[in-house]
């Protein structure tokens, strides 16, 4: 079993392992640069598990920014019953794709 960590970024939590590619909310870091996640909630390997309260002091996860991408289009409908009013809307979410180098 490889080492895994739970990190928090952009208000969301991600379970990551070494070599994994993850899409996180858009970050202001150029492609090809390294980034460090310092909000680590849990680390685990085959022998020990460390749980933070709420964060683990001194723990960090290193990653490399691969690209900035846009997700699939998400659509929705607003409708007023009996008023002949219907409005379609949609957007594409911006993501940053990172590869975890050290969990």
Rosetta constraint file for C-alpha pairs under 8 A:
AtomPair CA 1 CA 45 HARMONIC 6.81 0.50
AtomPair CA 1 CA 46 HARMONIC 5.64 0.50
AtomPair CA 2 CA 17 HARMONIC 7.15 0.50
AtomPair CA 2 CA 18 HARMONIC 7.69 0.50
AtomPair CA 2 CA 45 HARMONIC 6.06 0.50
AtomPair CA 2 CA 46 HARMONIC 6.97 0.50
AtomPair CA 3 CA 17 HARMONIC 6.10 0.50
AtomPair CA 3 CA 18 HARMONIC 7.15 0.50
AtomPair CA 3 CA 43 HARMONIC 7.36 0.50
AtomPair CA 3 CA 44 HARMONIC 5.67 0.50
AtomPair CA 3 CA 45 HARMONIC 4.34 0.50
AtomPair CA 3 CA 46 HARMONIC 7.22 0.50
AtomPair CA 3 CA 103 HARMONIC 6.64 0.50
AtomPair CA 4 CA 15 HARMONIC 6.96 0.50
AtomPair CA 4 CA 16 HARMONIC 5.64 0.50
AtomPair CA 4 CA 17 HARMONIC 4.53 0.50
AtomPair CA 4 CA 18 HARMONIC 7.35 0.50
AtomPair CA 4 CA 43 HARMONIC 5.87 0.50
AtomPair CA 4 CA 44 HARMONIC 5.40 0.50
AtomPair CA 4 CA 45 HARMONIC 6.47 0.50
AtomPair CA 4 CA 103 HARMONIC 6.10 0.50
AtomPair CA 5 CA 15 HARMONIC 5.80 0.50
AtomPair CA 5 CA 16 HARMONIC 5.42 0.50
AtomPair CA 5 CA 17 HARMONIC 6.45 0.50
AtomPair CA 5 CA 40 HARMONIC 7.06 0.50
AtomPair CA 5 CA 41 HARMONIC 7.47 0.50
AtomPair CA 5 CA 42 HARMONIC 5.43 0.50
AtomPair CA 5 CA 43 HARMONIC 4.34 0.50
AtomPair CA 5 CA 44 HARMONIC 6.31 0.50
AtomPair CA 5 CA 61 HARMONIC 7.88 0.50
AtomPair CA 5 CA 103 HARMONIC 5.91 0.50
AtomPair CA 6 CA 13 HARMONIC 6.59 0.50
AtomPair CA 6 CA 14 HARMONIC 5.51 0.50
AtomPair CA 6 CA 15 HARMONIC 4.50 0.50
AtomPair CA 6 CA 16 HARMONIC 6.21 0.50
AtomPair CA 6 CA 40 HARMONIC 5.95 0.50
AtomPair CA 6 CA 41 HARMONIC 5.42 0.50
AtomPair CA 6 CA 42 HARMONIC 5.06 0.50
AtomPair CA 6 CA 43 HARMONIC 6.56 0.50
AtomPair CA 7 CA 13 HARMONIC 5.58 0.50
AtomPair CA 7 CA 14 HARMONIC 5.40 0.50
AtomPair CA 7 CA 15 HARMONIC 6.62 0.50
AtomPair CA 7 CA 16 HARMONIC 7.46 0.50
AtomPair CA 7 CA 37 HARMONIC 7.00 0.50
AtomPair CA 7 CA 38 HARMONIC 7.92 0.50
AtomPair CA 7 CA 39 HARMONIC 5.80 0.50
AtomPair CA 7 CA 40 HARMONIC 4.54 0.50
AtomPair CA 7 CA 41 HARMONIC 5.81 0.50
AtomPair CA 7 CA 42 HARMONIC 7.42 0.50
AtomPair CA 7 CA 61 HARMONIC 7.74 0.50
AtomPair CA 8 CA 12 HARMONIC 5.57 0.50
AtomPair CA 8 CA 13 HARMONIC 4.39 0.50
AtomPair CA 8 CA 14 HARMONIC 6.39 0.50
AtomPair CA 8 CA 37 HARMONIC 7.75 0.50
AtomPair CA 8 CA 39 HARMONIC 5.53 0.50
AtomPair CA 8 CA 40 HARMONIC 6.48 0.50
AtomPair CA 8 CA 41 HARMONIC 7.22 0.50
AtomPair CA 9 CA 13 HARMONIC 6.52 0.50
AtomPair CA 9 CA 24 HARMONIC 7.39 0.50
AtomPair CA 9 CA 25 HARMONIC 7.65 0.50
AtomPair CA 9 CA 37 HARMONIC 7.56 0.50
AtomPair CA 9 CA 39 HARMONIC 7.35 0.50
AtomPair CA 10 CA 24 HARMONIC 7.47 0.50
AtomPair CA 10 CA 25 HARMONIC 5.89 0.50
AtomPair CA 16 CA 20 HARMONIC 6.58 0.50
AtomPair CA 16 CA 22 HARMONIC 7.75 0.50
AtomPair CA 16 CA 100 HARMONIC 7.25 0.50
AtomPair CA 16 CA 103 HARMONIC 6.90 0.50
AtomPair CA 17 CA 100 HARMONIC 6.80 0.50
AtomPair CA 17 CA 102 HARMONIC 7.88 0.50
AtomPair CA 17 CA 103 HARMONIC 5.65 0.50
AtomPair CA 18 CA 100 HARMONIC 5.41 0.50
AtomPair CA 18 CA 101 HARMONIC 5.56 0.50
AtomPair CA 18 CA 102 HARMONIC 5.63 0.50
AtomPair CA 18 CA 103 HARMONIC 5.46 0.50
AtomPair CA 19 CA 99 HARMONIC 6.13 0.50
AtomPair CA 19 CA 100 HARMONIC 5.23 0.50
AtomPair CA 19 CA 101 HARMONIC 5.73 0.50
AtomPair CA 19 CA 102 HARMONIC 7.92 0.50
AtomPair CA 20 CA 99 HARMONIC 5.62 0.50
AtomPair CA 20 CA 100 HARMONIC 5.48 0.50
AtomPair CA 21 CA 97 HARMONIC 6.81 0.50
AtomPair CA 21 CA 98 HARMONIC 5.63 0.50
AtomPair CA 21 CA 99 HARMONIC 4.36 0.50
AtomPair CA 21 CA 100 HARMONIC 6.43 0.50
AtomPair CA 22 CA 97 HARMONIC 5.70 0.50
AtomPair CA 22 CA 98 HARMONIC 5.43 0.50
AtomPair CA 22 CA 99 HARMONIC 6.34 0.50
AtomPair CA 22 CA 100 HARMONIC 7.72 0.50
AtomPair CA 23 CA 95 HARMONIC 5.96 0.50
AtomPair CA 23 CA 96 HARMONIC 5.59 0.50
AtomPair CA 23 CA 97 HARMONIC 4.43 0.50
AtomPair CA 23 CA 98 HARMONIC 6.35 0.50
AtomPair CA 24 CA 95 HARMONIC 5.65 0.50
AtomPair CA 24 CA 96 HARMONIC 5.42 0.50
AtomPair CA 24 CA 97 HARMONIC 6.41 0.50
AtomPair CA 24 CA 98 HARMONIC 7.52 0.50
AtomPair CA 25 CA 94 HARMONIC 6.78 0.50
AtomPair CA 25 CA 95 HARMONIC 4.81 0.50
AtomPair CA 25 CA 96 HARMONIC 6.00 0.50
AtomPair CA 26 CA 68 HARMONIC 7.25 0.50
AtomPair CA 26 CA 94 HARMONIC 5.71 0.50
AtomPair CA 26 CA 95 HARMONIC 4.50 0.50
AtomPair CA 26 CA 96 HARMONIC 4.84 0.50
AtomPair CA 27 CA 95 HARMONIC 7.76 0.50
AtomPair CA 27 CA 96 HARMONIC 6.19 0.50
AtomPair CA 29 CA 33 HARMONIC 6.80 0.50
AtomPair CA 29 CA 35 HARMONIC 7.65 0.50
AtomPair CA 29 CA 65 HARMONIC 7.35 0.50
AtomPair CA 30 CA 65 HARMONIC 7.13 0.50
AtomPair CA 31 CA 65 HARMONIC 5.09 0.50
AtomPair CA 31 CA 66 HARMONIC 5.39 0.50
AtomPair CA 31 CA 67 HARMONIC 5.24 0.50
AtomPair CA 31 CA 68 HARMONIC 7.20 0.50
AtomPair CA 32 CA 64 HARMONIC 6.37 0.50
AtomPair CA 32 CA 65 HARMONIC 5.32 0.50
AtomPair CA 32 CA 66 HARMONIC 5.82 0.50
AtomPair CA 32 CA 67 HARMONIC 7.73 0.50
AtomPair CA 33 CA 64 HARMONIC 5.87 0.50
AtomPair CA 33 CA 65 HARMONIC 5.66 0.50
AtomPair CA 34 CA 62 HARMONIC 7.20 0.50
AtomPair CA 34 CA 63 HARMONIC 5.75 0.50
AtomPair CA 34 CA 64 HARMONIC 4.40 0.50
AtomPair CA 34 CA 65 HARMONIC 6.15 0.50
AtomPair CA 35 CA 62 HARMONIC 5.99 0.50
AtomPair CA 35 CA 63 HARMONIC 5.33 0.50
AtomPair CA 35 CA 64 HARMONIC 6.00 0.50
AtomPair CA 35 CA 65 HARMONIC 7.02 0.50
AtomPair CA 36 CA 60 HARMONIC 6.53 0.50
AtomPair CA 36 CA 61 HARMONIC 5.72 0.50
AtomPair CA 36 CA 62 HARMONIC 4.57 0.50
AtomPair CA 36 CA 63 HARMONIC 6.24 0.50
AtomPair CA 37 CA 60 HARMONIC 5.61 0.50
AtomPair CA 37 CA 61 HARMONIC 5.11 0.50
AtomPair CA 37 CA 62 HARMONIC 6.33 0.50
AtomPair CA 37 CA 63 HARMONIC 7.88 0.50
AtomPair CA 38 CA 58 HARMONIC 7.77 0.50
AtomPair CA 38 CA 59 HARMONIC 6.45 0.50
AtomPair CA 38 CA 60 HARMONIC 4.63 0.50
AtomPair CA 38 CA 61 HARMONIC 6.63 0.50
AtomPair CA 39 CA 55 HARMONIC 6.20 0.50
AtomPair CA 39 CA 56 HARMONIC 7.65 0.50
AtomPair CA 39 CA 59 HARMONIC 7.84 0.50
AtomPair CA 39 CA 60 HARMONIC 7.11 0.50
AtomPair CA 40 CA 52 HARMONIC 7.62 0.50
AtomPair CA 40 CA 55 HARMONIC 5.65 0.50
AtomPair CA 40 CA 56 HARMONIC 5.88 0.50
AtomPair CA 40 CA 59 HARMONIC 6.22 0.50
AtomPair CA 40 CA 60 HARMONIC 6.26 0.50
AtomPair CA 40 CA 61 HARMONIC 7.35 0.50
AtomPair CA 41 CA 51 HARMONIC 6.34 0.50
AtomPair CA 41 CA 52 HARMONIC 5.18 0.50
AtomPair CA 41 CA 53 HARMONIC 7.73 0.50
AtomPair CA 41 CA 54 HARMONIC 6.22 0.50
AtomPair CA 41 CA 55 HARMONIC 4.80 0.50
AtomPair CA 41 CA 56 HARMONIC 6.00 0.50
AtomPair CA 42 CA 49 HARMONIC 7.41 0.50
AtomPair CA 42 CA 50 HARMONIC 5.69 0.50
AtomPair CA 42 CA 51 HARMONIC 4.67 0.50
AtomPair CA 42 CA 52 HARMONIC 5.94 0.50
AtomPair CA 42 CA 55 HARMONIC 7.67 0.50
AtomPair CA 42 CA 56 HARMONIC 7.08 0.50
AtomPair CA 43 CA 49 HARMONIC 5.86 0.50
AtomPair CA 43 CA 50 HARMONIC 5.28 0.50
AtomPair CA 43 CA 51 HARMONIC 6.76 0.50
AtomPair CA 44 CA 48 HARMONIC 5.83 0.50
AtomPair CA 44 CA 49 HARMONIC 4.25 0.50
AtomPair CA 44 CA 50 HARMONIC 6.25 0.50
AtomPair CA 45 CA 49 HARMONIC 6.50 0.50
AtomPair CA 50 CA 56 HARMONIC 7.81 0.50
AtomPair CA 51 CA 55 HARMONIC 7.77 0.50
AtomPair CA 51 CA 56 HARMONIC 6.95 0.50
AtomPair CA 52 CA 56 HARMONIC 4.38 0.50
AtomPair CA 52 CA 57 HARMONIC 7.75 0.50
AtomPair CA 60 CA 103 HARMONIC 7.55 0.50
AtomPair CA 61 CA 100 HARMONIC 7.49 0.50
AtomPair CA 61 CA 101 HARMONIC 7.88 0.50
AtomPair CA 61 CA 102 HARMONIC 5.72 0.50
AtomPair CA 61 CA 103 HARMONIC 4.87 0.50
AtomPair CA 62 CA 100 HARMONIC 6.18 0.50
AtomPair CA 62 CA 101 HARMONIC 5.67 0.50
AtomPair CA 62 CA 102 HARMONIC 5.09 0.50
AtomPair CA 62 CA 103 HARMONIC 6.63 0.50
AtomPair CA 63 CA 98 HARMONIC 6.20 0.50
AtomPair CA 63 CA 99 HARMONIC 5.41 0.50
AtomPair CA 63 CA 100 HARMONIC 4.25 0.50
AtomPair CA 63 CA 101 HARMONIC 5.00 0.50
AtomPair CA 63 CA 102 HARMONIC 6.80 0.50
AtomPair CA 64 CA 98 HARMONIC 5.50 0.50
AtomPair CA 64 CA 99 HARMONIC 5.30 0.50
AtomPair CA 64 CA 100 HARMONIC 6.53 0.50
AtomPair CA 64 CA 101 HARMONIC 6.86 0.50
AtomPair CA 65 CA 96 HARMONIC 7.14 0.50
AtomPair CA 65 CA 97 HARMONIC 6.18 0.50
AtomPair CA 65 CA 98 HARMONIC 4.43 0.50
AtomPair CA 65 CA 99 HARMONIC 6.53 0.50
AtomPair CA 66 CA 96 HARMONIC 7.62 0.50
AtomPair CA 66 CA 97 HARMONIC 5.53 0.50
AtomPair CA 66 CA 98 HARMONIC 5.30 0.50
AtomPair CA 66 CA 99 HARMONIC 6.78 0.50
AtomPair CA 67 CA 96 HARMONIC 5.97 0.50
AtomPair CA 67 CA 97 HARMONIC 5.34 0.50
AtomPair CA 67 CA 98 HARMONIC 7.28 0.50
AtomPair CA 68 CA 94 HARMONIC 7.30 0.50
AtomPair CA 68 CA 95 HARMONIC 5.84 0.50
AtomPair CA 68 CA 96 HARMONIC 4.49 0.50
AtomPair CA 68 CA 97 HARMONIC 6.13 0.50
AtomPair CA 69 CA 94 HARMONIC 5.96 0.50
AtomPair CA 69 CA 95 HARMONIC 5.26 0.50
AtomPair CA 69 CA 96 HARMONIC 6.11 0.50
AtomPair CA 69 CA 97 HARMONIC 7.08 0.50
AtomPair CA 70 CA 92 HARMONIC 6.06 0.50
AtomPair CA 70 CA 93 HARMONIC 5.57 0.50
AtomPair CA 70 CA 94 HARMONIC 4.52 0.50
AtomPair CA 70 CA 95 HARMONIC 5.81 0.50
AtomPair CA 71 CA 92 HARMONIC 5.59 0.50
AtomPair CA 71 CA 93 HARMONIC 5.29 0.50
AtomPair CA 71 CA 94 HARMONIC 6.37 0.50
AtomPair CA 71 CA 95 HARMONIC 6.99 0.50
AtomPair CA 72 CA 92 HARMONIC 5.90 0.50
AtomPair CA 72 CA 93 HARMONIC 7.41 0.50
AtomPair CA 73 CA 90 HARMONIC 6.54 0.50
AtomPair CA 73 CA 91 HARMONIC 5.58 0.50
AtomPair CA 73 CA 92 HARMONIC 4.67 0.50
AtomPair CA 73 CA 93 HARMONIC 7.59 0.50
AtomPair CA 74 CA 90 HARMONIC 5.30 0.50
AtomPair CA 74 CA 91 HARMONIC 5.60 0.50
AtomPair CA 74 CA 92 HARMONIC 6.33 0.50
AtomPair CA 75 CA 88 HARMONIC 7.26 0.50
AtomPair CA 75 CA 89 HARMONIC 5.65 0.50
AtomPair CA 75 CA 90 HARMONIC 4.07 0.50
AtomPair CA 75 CA 91 HARMONIC 6.79 0.50
AtomPair CA 76 CA 88 HARMONIC 5.95 0.50
AtomPair CA 76 CA 89 HARMONIC 5.41 0.50
AtomPair CA 76 CA 90 HARMONIC 6.12 0.50
AtomPair CA 77 CA 86 HARMONIC 7.00 0.50
AtomPair CA 77 CA 87 HARMONIC 5.71 0.50
AtomPair CA 77 CA 88 HARMONIC 4.62 0.50
AtomPair CA 77 CA 89 HARMONIC 6.23 0.50
AtomPair CA 78 CA 86 HARMONIC 5.73 0.50
AtomPair CA 78 CA 87 HARMONIC 5.04 0.50
AtomPair CA 78 CA 88 HARMONIC 6.42 0.50
AtomPair CA 78 CA 89 HARMONIC 7.94 0.50
AtomPair CA 79 CA 85 HARMONIC 5.74 0.50
AtomPair CA 79 CA 86 HARMONIC 4.43 0.50
AtomPair CA 79 CA 87 HARMONIC 6.35 0.50
AtomPair CA 80 CA 84 HARMONIC 6.89 0.50
AtomPair CA 80 CA 85 HARMONIC 5.38 0.50
AtomPair CA 80 CA 86 HARMONIC 6.59 0.50
AtomPair CA 81 CA 85 HARMONIC 7.52 0.50
